Amino acid sequence: MQGPSQLAQRTVGEWSLQSAEMGGDSFTPTTRSHLTLVISAAGNQAQASCTVVSLEPQVHGASVKLREIDRGSMLSCPPNYRPTEFDEPYLQAIGAVDHATRSDDVLTMTGPEVTLTLVKTQ
């Protein structure tokens, strides 16, 4: 079993959502979707288009929870921007995650009725 620091080190990076299963529905983001996750020593955040959520990780053995601590919008978003239909479900799915595993450049995060597959971008 990986300890908290080992799990945290293995998940550090910038990740982009490749596919998701949420509540029994499958979802593959389009090229226009911007659904990302950043895990670093400086801070952790999920981004869904113009919405940015600061996250606090809680790691216990192989279990990981990402608790939302703050939410805001990017300053560069146009004033008439409207969220996509996938933005809020993605952010809710991040909050439901309770386990993460990494294989090479793929991070799989799971929780009740949630499976998120992310690929490393940096």
N, C-alpha and C positions, 0 to 999 in steps of 0.2 A: 504494500500500500504506500502511495506517495504521501509524504508529509506536506503540511501547508506551504512551506517555502518551495518545495520541489514542484508542486502543482502550479503555484503562482509563477514561478520562473518559466515553466513550460508553456504557459498561456500568454506570456508577454508578447505584444505585437499589435499590428493593425490588421483587422480581419474584416472581410466583406461577406455578407450573406450569400450563399450559393443556392440553398434550398431550405425549405421549412415544412414541417407538418405541425399544424396548430389546430387543436380541437377536431381532429379527424380530417381536416382539409389539407391538401398538398399545395405548396406555393413555390414558384420559381421566380425570383425577381427579374424584371426587365432591365435592359441596359440603362433606362432612365431612372431606375430605383437607386437610391443612395441609402442603403441599410448597412451600417457598419458598427464595429465594436473596437474600441481601443483599450488595451490593458497595458499599463506601464507603472513604473515606480512613482512617476509624477502625478498620476491620476488615472481614473478609469471612466470611460464614457461610451454611451451608445448614441448613434445618430440615425435618425429616420428623416430623410430629406432635410428640412430646415429645423427640425426639433433636435435639440441636444440634451441628453440626460446624463447627469453625473451619477456615478455608481460607487457604492461602497461594497467591496467584496467581503464575504464572510466565509472563510475556508475552515472546514473541520474534516480532516482526513481526506477522503476522496469526494467529499461533499462540498459544493460551492454554491453560494447564493449571492446574487447581485442586487443589493437593495438600492432603490432610487433615493437619492438625497437632494437632488435639485433638478429643475427642468427649465429650459429657456429656448430661445430661438436665435439662429445665426443672424448677425447684423447684415450680412450680404444678401439675405433673401428679399425678393421683390415684395412690395407692400401688398400686392393682390394675390400672393401665394396662397394656395389651398393644399392642405395635406393630402397625400394619396390614400387610397383605401387600405393600404398595407402598413402605413406608418404606425398607428396606434396598436394594431395587433402584434407587430414586431416588438414594440417596446414592452407590451404586456408579456409577451413570450419570454423576453430577456428576464423579466421579474419572476417568472415561474420556474426558471432553470434551477436545478439542484445538483447537477452533476456535469462534469466536463472531462473529456478525454481528447488527447491530441495524438495524431499520427502524421508525421512529417509536416506538411503545410496545411493540414485539415484539422479544424477544431470542431468537435461534435459536442453540443450542449443539449442536455435532456432534462425533462421535468414532467410533471403530470400533464399528459396530452400534448407535450411539446417536444419536438426534435428540431434543433437548428444546426445546420451544417454551414460552417464558415471557412473560407480559404484565406490564407495569409497573404496580405498585400505588401507588407513591409516588416 
